[in-house]
Amino acid sequence: MEASEWKIIACPHCTNLVKVAGHLVSSKLACPTCKQAIINPASPPRTVPAGPKPSIPTSRAFDPTPVRLRGSNREDWESRAPELREIDFKDRLAKTTDHDGSQQLVTPIRRRRNFAKDAHGTAWEGDRRQRRRHGLRWKMIRRFFSRFGWLVSVMILALTGIIYRYRNIYSDQYHSNYVQTPAPAPESLEERERNLERQASITILQEIRPVLDRWFAAKSPADLRPLVRDPERVIPLMEAYYVEQQPFAPLEILGRLEPENLFPFKQFVVLSLEKRDFSQFHVTLEKGTDGYRVDWESFVGYGEMPVGTFRMKKPTAPVLMRFDLELVGYYNLDFQDREHSHQSYQLNPVDGSPPLYGYVVRNSPAHDKIKAALLRVSNTPCVLKIRYPENSTQENQVEISEFVQKGYVIRGEDLPPPPSIPDKSFGAPGVPSK
């Protein structure tokens, strides 16, 4: 259908222009916009009544929440933001009567900040200040290198030469005059303590050596008198011992006095020695105002009577003896019904004879001292007072009436206990250690 066969008419209700075919102009039509009937479309349009004209819409709605975009997509969204955001039509659009028909609008269009250009140094379109600053900065850098570049080059070459020189020195010590000497390893705290203890042991050994030389060179008990500890009490015991229990005999030791065999503890010193038959024994010395003196009682394992005589006589009065004390659970014969009233211990004599079994009343002072002495150990040397019970039928079962001292040295309550010597016993001369 040709263009001349089309007619354009105006809807009398909404003033909307409707394009109608020529042969339908006299027909009854309906406006496609307002759906109202167009009556007599061929007649001239009616005069629009006076009133407010419909205004041009000033804004349009859209979803203001942009999609979470990153990187180049976000930059693209921000460049297209004027098209997506709520646009003020008065700034964006203009009527054809407001200008002369040219493309230049009366009101300029606002532009968004271009962040893609900001990353390269431009803040806003048409802003040249930032680029000018960058140009000045590079100009100053070029000027500095043009004036002082030779100095920087010389410093770099000198530093490179120094590094190369020292690298050759320390990498090939066999072809140079420089020899690397390893630094001594730092002394650990344990090694330092051991060295200090060894120095102290050497000093103590130098002090006790004259006393021990005279002690082992003695030919009679009279030669031991000026060397014994607590002479007023011990000398009568010593003279009676060598007459009644054992004859005096000089003792020969094997080897030398070594600092490693010395165990000092406050004013006491215990020295471990070896005899000709390779059995070990210990000598205990105490430092007094006149020097070191030997504890004769612990040296011989003194008891008021020999163990054999004690078994034969069965004294009912307490007798002072030295034993190696050990906890056992032996209840038999004379004490078979006293398990709840007495605690049993095994008493190993110093001279190596068969052991005795001692019984002490539970929760008595002697029992409390024995428990304290055996705390965290299985056995310990000690000084006891023992006796046979009335009407005793067994020679190996005795009562412990008093716990005198832990260790073979009678020190008293105000003196420290003897040093503990691992894996060695306080055997007397002539008695092999266990």
C-alpha positions as a printed Julia matrix, in Angstrom:
434×3 Matrix{Float64}:
   0.0     0.0     0.0
   1.37    3.38   -0.99
   2.03    6.16    1.46
  -0.74    8.32   -0.07
  -3.28    5.72    0.86
  -2.52    6.2     4.55
  -4.09    8.89    6.69
  -2.93   10.23   10.04
  -5.68   11.24   12.38
  -5.67   12.43   16.01
  -7.58   10.65   18.76
 -10.09   13.12   20.3
  -9.56   11.52   23.74
  -5.8    11.19   24.17
  -4.63   13.32   21.23
  -2.49   10.45   20.12
  -1.73   10.28   16.4
  -3.01    7.18   14.7
  -2.0     5.99   11.26
  -5.07    4.62    9.43
  -5.51    3.16    5.97
  -7.39    5.4     3.56
 -10.28    3.1     3.03
 -10.9     2.86    6.78
 -11.12    6.56    7.49
 -14.96    6.54    7.44
 -15.13    3.4     9.56
 -15.56    3.15   13.31
 -12.15    2.76   14.88
 -10.69    2.28   18.36
  -7.63    4.17   19.54
  -4.79    1.68   20.2
  -3.55    3.84   23.09
  -6.6     4.71   25.17
  -8.95    2.08   23.64
 -11.67    4.71   23.16
 -13.87    4.81   20.05
 -12.97    7.35   17.4
 -16.32    8.72   16.12
 -16.47   10.24   12.69
 -12.76   10.28   12.19
 -13.17   12.0     8.87
 -14.59   15.16   10.53
 -12.13   17.82   11.64
 -10.65   17.22   15.13
 -12.39   18.74   18.04
 -10.97   21.65   19.92
  -9.12   20.49   22.98
 -10.68   22.03   26.08
  -8.58   24.43   28.04
  -6.73   22.87   30.94
  -3.32   21.74   32.11
  -1.37   19.98   29.47
   0.32   16.7    30.31
   3.87   17.37   31.41
   6.96   15.62   30.2
   8.1    13.02   32.73
  11.11   14.27   34.72
  12.49   10.94   35.98
  12.29    7.26   35.45
  12.72    4.4    37.9
  15.16    1.55   37.69
  16.8    -1.0    40.02
  19.32    1.1    42.02
  21.29   -1.94   43.27
  24.1    -2.62   40.77
  25.35   -6.1    40.23
  28.5    -6.87   42.28
  31.13   -6.51   39.62
  34.89   -6.46   39.9
  37.81   -5.32   37.82
  37.12   -4.16   34.31
  33.4    -4.98   34.62
  33.07   -2.55   37.52
  34.85    0.17   35.59
  32.49   -0.47   32.66
  29.49   -0.18   34.97
  30.74    3.12   36.36
  31.3     4.45   32.82
  27.69    3.52   32.01
  26.32    4.75   35.32
  24.58    7.84   33.82
  22.46    5.48   31.75
  21.58    3.21   34.68
  21.09    5.58   37.54
  18.07    7.83   38.04
  18.7    10.62   35.49
  17.35   14.11   35.75
  15.64   14.63   32.41
  15.93   18.39   32.71
  19.73   18.03   32.61
  19.86   15.14   30.17
  17.17   16.18   27.61
  16.18   19.42   26.03
  13.29   20.6    23.94
  13.79   21.38   20.27
  12.72   24.95   20.93
  15.54   25.55   23.46
  18.33   25.63   20.81
  18.8    26.13   17.14
  18.69   22.49   16.18
  22.38   21.87   16.61
  23.78   18.95   18.58
  25.07   21.23   21.35
  22.61   21.26   24.23
  21.89   24.34   26.3
  22.75   22.58   29.58
  25.98   20.51   29.41
  25.82   16.87   30.38
  27.59   15.91   33.62
  30.13   13.16   33.34
  31.14   10.52   35.85
  34.7    10.23   37.12
  36.74    7.83   34.97
  38.48    5.53   37.44
  40.27    3.68   34.65
  42.09    6.9    33.8
  42.76    7.64   37.49
  44.89    4.49   37.68
  47.16    6.02   35.03
  47.43    9.39   36.72
  44.43   11.4    35.4
  41.82   12.38   37.97
  39.18   14.09   35.82
  38.73   14.6    32.14
  40.58   17.69   30.99
  42.64   17.91   34.24
  46.32   18.27   33.33
  47.79   19.14   36.74
  48.53   15.6    37.77
  50.22   14.82   34.48
  52.22   17.98   34.83
  53.45   16.95   38.27
  54.53   13.54   36.95
  56.38   15.24   34.12
  58.25   17.5    36.54
  59.14   14.53   38.73
  60.63   12.56   35.86
  62.45   15.68   34.7
  64.11   16.03   38.12
  65.12   12.36   38.1
  66.7    12.67   34.68
  68.52   15.81   35.75
  69.91   14.05   38.86
  71.26   11.1    36.89
  72.71   13.39   34.25
  74.74   15.23   36.91
  75.55   12.52   39.47
  75.21    9.32   37.47
  78.99    8.93   37.23
  79.26    9.04   41.03
  76.58    6.37   41.48
  78.3     4.18   38.89
  81.65    4.45   40.68
  80.07    3.52   44.04
  78.36    0.47   42.53
  81.61   -0.69   40.92
  83.52   -0.26   44.19
  80.92   -2.21   46.17
  80.96   -4.99   43.57
  84.75   -5.22   43.79
  84.69   -5.47   47.6
  82.09   -8.24   47.53
  84.03  -10.13   44.88
  87.28   -9.79   46.85
  85.89  -11.12   50.13
  84.0   -13.85   48.36
  87.25  -15.19   46.9
  89.0   -14.98   50.26
  86.44  -17.0    52.21
  85.55  -19.44   49.44
  89.08  -20.71   48.79
  91.04  -20.79   52.03
  93.67  -23.19   50.65
  94.9   -20.74   48.0
  94.99  -17.64   50.18
  96.84  -16.36   53.23
  93.66  -16.26   55.28
  92.76  -19.33   57.37
  89.39  -19.74   59.01
  89.64  -20.62   62.68
  86.44  -22.12   64.07
  85.15  -20.41   67.17
  85.25  -22.51   70.32
  81.94  -24.08   71.2
  80.25  -22.32   74.12
  80.5   -24.24   77.36
  77.17  -25.59   78.47
  75.85  -25.04   81.96
  76.15  -28.72   82.86
  79.77  -28.88   81.69
  80.56  -25.76   83.67
  79.02  -27.24   86.82
  80.96  -30.48   86.32
  84.2   -28.55   85.89
  83.53  -26.53   89.03
  82.75  -29.7    90.99
  85.93  -31.33   89.72
  88.01  -28.32   90.77
  86.4   -28.41   94.22
  87.05  -32.18   94.46
  90.69  -31.69   93.52
  91.07  -29.04   96.24
  89.46  -31.28   98.86
  91.56  -34.24   97.75
  94.74  -32.23   98.29
  93.6   -31.45  101.86
  92.65  -35.02  102.84
  95.58  -36.79  101.14
  98.04  -36.3   104.09
  95.42  -37.62  106.55
  94.72  -40.71  104.43
  98.42  -41.4   103.86
  98.99  -41.48  107.63
  95.8   -43.51  108.19
  96.74  -46.33  105.81
 100.38  -46.27  106.94
  99.45  -46.81  110.64
 101.09  -49.83  112.32
  98.96  -49.86  115.53
  95.79  -48.35  116.97
  97.96  -45.75  118.69
  98.86  -44.29  115.26
  95.14  -43.78  114.54
  94.33  -41.79  117.66
  95.27  -38.29  116.34
  93.36  -38.98  113.1
  89.94  -40.11  114.4
  86.82  -38.02  114.62
  85.34  -37.37  118.11
  88.39  -38.87  119.87
  87.04  -38.64  123.45
  84.19  -41.03  122.67
  85.74  -43.13  119.9
  89.25  -43.95  121.26
  87.95  -46.18  124.15
  85.65  -47.96  121.69
  88.49  -48.42  119.2
  90.89  -49.93  121.77
  88.24  -52.35  123.07
  87.26  -53.31  119.51
  90.77  -54.32  118.47
  91.18  -56.35  121.66
  87.78  -58.07  121.92
  86.39  -58.27  118.4
  89.1   -58.03  115.76
  92.88  -57.67  115.83
  94.44  -54.64  114.17
  95.8   -55.15  110.66
  97.12  -52.51  108.21
  95.0   -52.0   105.1
  96.49  -51.88  101.62
  94.57  -50.0    98.91
  94.77  -50.43   95.16
  95.14  -47.53   92.76
  95.3   -43.83   93.37
  92.99  -41.28   94.94
  90.86  -39.86   92.13
  88.58  -36.78   92.24
  85.8   -38.78   90.54
  85.59  -41.08   93.6
  85.1   -38.16   95.99
  81.6   -37.24   97.22
  81.57  -34.04   99.3
  78.55  -32.87  101.26
  78.96  -29.8   103.44
  81.54  -30.68  106.13
  81.54  -34.43  105.29
  83.49  -36.16  102.52
  83.06  -39.8   101.44
  85.86  -41.37   99.44
  85.36  -44.65   97.56
  88.47  -46.87   97.47
  89.46  -50.32   96.25
  91.47  -52.96   98.12
  93.95  -55.49   96.84
  91.22  -58.09   96.4
  89.3   -55.61   94.21
  86.56  -55.14   96.82
  85.38  -51.61   97.47
  84.97  -49.77  100.75
  84.36  -46.18  101.83
  86.13  -43.75  104.11
  84.13  -40.89  105.64
  85.92  -37.76  106.85
  84.62  -34.68  108.64
  86.2   -31.25  108.45
  86.71  -29.63  111.84
  88.67  -26.73  113.23
  91.94  -28.72  113.04
  91.35  -30.15  109.55
  89.84  -33.39  108.28
  89.42  -36.41  110.59
  88.34  -39.99  109.78
  85.1   -41.45  111.15
  86.45  -44.74  112.54
  83.02  -46.22  113.43
  81.71  -46.13  109.87
  85.13  -47.26  108.58
  84.96  -50.6   110.45
  81.15  -50.88  110.69
  81.34  -50.77  114.45
  78.81  -52.58  116.66
  78.83  -53.03  120.41
  79.36  -56.76  119.79
  79.95  -58.98  116.76
  76.87  -60.34  115.03
  77.89  -63.92  115.83
  78.24  -63.12  119.54
  74.91  -61.29  119.42
  73.19  -64.37  117.98
  74.76  -66.63  120.56
  74.04  -64.53  123.67
  70.56  -63.27  122.58
  70.65  -60.16  124.78
  67.29  -58.73  125.82
  68.84  -55.28  126.45
  69.24  -52.96  123.39
  72.59  -53.29  121.58
  73.91  -50.69  119.08
  74.59  -52.28  115.68
  75.07  -51.21  112.05
  72.97  -52.85  109.32
  71.74  -52.34  105.8
  67.97  -51.92  106.31
  65.44  -53.24  103.77
  61.62  -53.45  103.91
  60.18  -57.0   103.69
  56.96  -58.8   104.63
  58.27  -61.78  106.57
  56.07  -62.89  109.51
  56.79  -66.34  110.9
  57.53  -68.3   114.06
  57.83  -65.84  116.98
  56.14  -63.01  114.99
  53.68  -64.94  112.82
  50.61  -63.32  114.46
  52.01  -59.75  114.63
  51.5   -58.56  111.07
  49.01  -55.87  112.14
  50.98  -54.7   115.18
  54.58  -54.81  113.83
  56.38  -53.99  110.59
  59.13  -56.36  109.43
  62.54  -55.4   107.97
  65.55  -57.37  106.79
  68.83  -56.44  108.56
  71.96  -57.19  106.49
  75.09  -57.16  108.7
  78.22  -55.25  107.7
  80.45  -58.33  107.93
  78.42  -60.23  105.32
  76.96  -62.81  107.72
  73.38  -64.13  107.24
  70.7   -61.47  107.71
  68.42  -60.9   110.67
  64.74  -59.99  110.61
  63.82  -57.02  112.75
  60.31  -56.03  113.87
  59.21  -52.58  115.03
  55.89  -51.5   116.53
  53.79  -49.7   113.96
  53.33  -45.91  114.36
  56.02  -45.78  117.04
  58.78  -43.09  116.89
  61.27  -45.68  115.62
  58.85  -46.78  112.9
  58.27  -43.17  111.75
  62.03  -42.53  111.46
  62.56  -45.75  109.5
  59.77  -44.82  107.03
  61.36  -41.39  106.53
  64.78  -42.99  105.95
  63.38  -45.44  103.35
  61.41  -42.77  101.5
  61.96  -43.22   97.7
  64.68  -45.88   98.31
  64.52  -49.67   98.75
  67.29  -49.98  101.34
  69.64  -47.76  103.31
  72.56  -48.16  105.76
  71.64  -47.19  109.3
  72.55  -47.45  112.97
  70.01  -49.33  115.13
  69.55  -50.58  118.64
  68.1   -54.11  118.63
  67.33  -56.81  121.18
  65.76  -60.25  121.43
  62.21  -60.52  122.77
  61.52  -62.4   126.01
  61.21  -66.17  125.53
  62.7   -65.92  122.02
  63.02  -69.22  120.16
  64.7   -67.96  116.95
  68.15  -66.42  116.62
  67.33  -64.49  113.42
  64.24  -62.59  114.71
  64.8   -59.48  116.82
  62.97  -56.35  117.92
  64.07  -52.88  116.78
  63.9   -50.72  119.89
  65.5   -47.51  118.5
  66.48  -45.99  115.17
  69.69  -44.05  115.94
  70.89  -42.66  112.6
  70.52  -42.97  108.86
  73.92  -43.96  107.48
  76.85  -45.42  109.36
  78.07  -42.01  110.59
  76.53  -40.84  113.86
  76.16  -37.13  113.17
  73.54  -35.94  115.61
  70.29  -34.14  114.93
  71.88  -30.81  113.98
  74.21  -32.22  111.29
  73.27  -32.95  107.64
  72.76  -36.51  106.36
  75.59  -38.26  104.53
  75.86  -37.97  100.74
  74.15  -40.67   98.72
  76.58  -42.75   96.67
  74.86  -44.62   93.82
  75.53  -48.32   93.34
  78.06  -48.48   96.17
  77.77  -49.66   99.77
  79.3   -48.43  103.01
  81.21  -51.68  103.54
  83.88  -51.92  106.21
  87.5   -52.87  105.48
  87.81  -56.55  104.85
  84.13  -56.84  103.85
  83.42  -56.96  100.09
  80.72  -54.6    98.86
  77.43  -56.05   97.68
